[in-house]
Amino acid sequence: MHTTTHIGLLVIFGVVLLPVYVMFAGWLVGRPREYRTVALTVGYMIGFTVLIVAGLAVTGLVISLITTV
């Protein structure tokens, strides 16, 4: 693994996603606690992430097929 990749991962997961971590912690420890809302929102976040990753994988596959032809 390259040093720039390692630093990039630290920046993304440590700095860029910090507001998401704080928001998630606020949902869990804040009052009033509505765990159904937290579960629904986390489900949406996971669903959107899966859709983005799947879309990028399909896009990469299509681009690789186009460039090899």
KEKE-102992 format. One record per residue (C-alpha): residue number from 1; residue in one letter; chain; x, y, z. Coordinates in Angstrom, 2 decimals. Example, Ala and Ser with C-alpha at 12.3 -4.5 7.8 and 13.67 -1.06 7.14 Angstrom:
BEGIN
+-----+---+---+---------+---------+---------+
!   k ! r ! c !    east !   north !      up !
+-----+---+---+---------+---------+---------+
!   1 ! A ! A !   12.30 !   -4.50 !    7.80 !
!   2 ! S ! A !   13.67 !   -1.06 !    7.14 !
+-----+---+---+---------+---------+---------+
//
This chain:
BEGIN
+-----+---+---+---------+---------+---------+
!   k ! r ! c !    east !   north !      up !
+-----+---+---+---------+---------+---------+
!   1 ! M ! A !    0.00 !    0.00 !    0.00 !
!   2 ! H ! A !    1.32 !    3.42 !   -0.92 !
!   3 ! T ! A !    1.83 !    6.14 !    1.64 !
!   4 ! T ! A !   -0.56 !    8.51 !   -0.15 !
!   5 ! T ! A !   -3.30 !    5.88 !   -0.10 !
!   6 ! H ! A !   -2.80 !    5.40 !    3.62 !
!   7 ! I ! A !   -2.97 !    9.15 !    4.26 !
!   8 ! G ! A !   -6.02 !    9.45 !    2.00 !
!   9 ! L ! A !   -7.87 !    6.77 !    3.93 !
!  10 ! L ! A !   -7.06 !    8.50 !    7.21 !
!  11 ! V ! A !   -8.33 !   11.81 !    5.85 !
!  12 ! I ! A !  -11.55 !   10.28 !    4.50 !
!  13 ! F ! A !  -12.44 !    8.11 !    7.48 !
!  14 ! G ! A !  -10.99 !   10.39 !   10.15 !
!  15 ! V ! A !  -11.79 !   13.91 !    9.00 !
!  16 ! V ! A !  -14.38 !   13.90 !    6.22 !
!  17 ! L ! A !  -16.70 !   11.39 !    7.92 !
!  18 ! L ! A !  -16.37 !   12.97 !   11.38 !
!  19 ! P ! A !  -19.72 !   14.83 !   11.10 !
!  20 ! V ! A !  -21.42 !   11.53 !   10.23 !
!  21 ! Y ! A !  -19.91 !    9.89 !   13.32 !
!  22 ! V ! A !  -21.09 !   12.77 !   15.52 !
!  23 ! M ! A !  -24.57 !   12.67 !   13.96 !
!  24 ! F ! A !  -24.85 !    8.93 !   14.55 !
!  25 ! A ! A !  -23.67 !    9.27 !   18.16 !
!  26 ! G ! A !  -26.20 !   12.06 !   18.69 !
!  27 ! W ! A !  -28.99 !    9.81 !   17.47 !
!  28 ! L ! A !  -27.98 !    7.06 !   19.85 !
!  29 ! V ! A !  -27.30 !    9.08 !   23.02 !
!  30 ! G ! A !  -29.61 !   12.06 !   22.47 !
!  31 ! R ! A !  -33.04 !   12.48 !   23.94 !
!  32 ! P ! A !  -35.75 !   11.55 !   23.11 !
!  33 ! R ! A !  -34.46 !    8.20 !   21.95 !
!  34 ! E ! A !  -36.34 !    6.79 !   19.01 !
!  35 ! Y ! A !  -34.46 !    3.67 !   17.96 !
!  36 ! R ! A !  -36.86 !    3.01 !   15.10 !
!  37 ! T ! A !  -35.86 !    6.30 !   13.46 !
!  38 ! V ! A !  -32.17 !    5.55 !   14.01 !
!  39 ! A ! A !  -32.55 !    2.07 !   12.48 !
!  40 ! L ! A !  -34.46 !    3.44 !    9.50 !
!  41 ! T ! A !  -31.89 !    6.16 !    8.84 !
!  42 ! V ! A !  -28.94 !    3.80 !    9.21 !
!  43 ! G ! A !  -30.69 !    1.42 !    6.81 !
!  44 ! Y ! A !  -31.02 !    4.25 !    4.30 !
!  45 ! M ! A !  -27.34 !    5.15 !    4.69 !
!  46 ! I ! A !  -26.26 !    1.53 !    4.18 !
!  47 ! G ! A !  -28.63 !    1.14 !    1.23 !
!  48 ! F ! A !  -27.35 !    4.27 !   -0.50 !
!  49 ! T ! A !  -23.76 !    3.18 !    0.10 !
!  50 ! V ! A !  -24.42 !   -0.24 !   -1.43 !
!  51 ! L ! A !  -26.14 !    1.36 !   -4.42 !
!  52 ! I ! A !  -23.23 !    3.76 !   -4.98 !
!  53 ! V ! A !  -20.62 !    0.99 !   -4.74 !
!  54 ! A ! A !  -22.63 !   -1.30 !   -7.04 !
!  55 ! G ! A !  -23.12 !    1.51 !   -9.55 !
!  56 ! L ! A !  -19.42 !    2.33 !   -9.53 !
!  57 ! A ! A !  -18.56 !   -1.36 !   -9.99 !
!  58 ! V ! A !  -20.86 !   -1.62 !  -13.01 !
!  59 ! T ! A !  -19.49 !    1.62 !  -14.43 !
!  60 ! G ! A !  -15.92 !    0.38 !  -14.00 !
!  61 ! L ! A !  -16.83 !   -2.91 !  -15.68 !
!  62 ! V ! A !  -18.41 !   -1.13 !  -18.63 !
!  63 ! I ! A !  -15.44 !    1.23 !  -18.99 !
!  64 ! S ! A !  -12.97 !   -1.65 !  -18.85 !
!  65 ! L ! A !  -14.94 !   -3.53 !  -21.52 !
!  66 ! I ! A !  -15.03 !   -0.46 !  -23.76 !
!  67 ! T ! A !  -11.31 !    0.26 !  -23.41 !
!  68 ! T ! A !  -10.25 !   -3.32 !  -24.10 !
!  69 ! V ! A !  -12.19 !   -3.54 !  -27.35 !
+-----+---+---+---------+---------+---------+
//
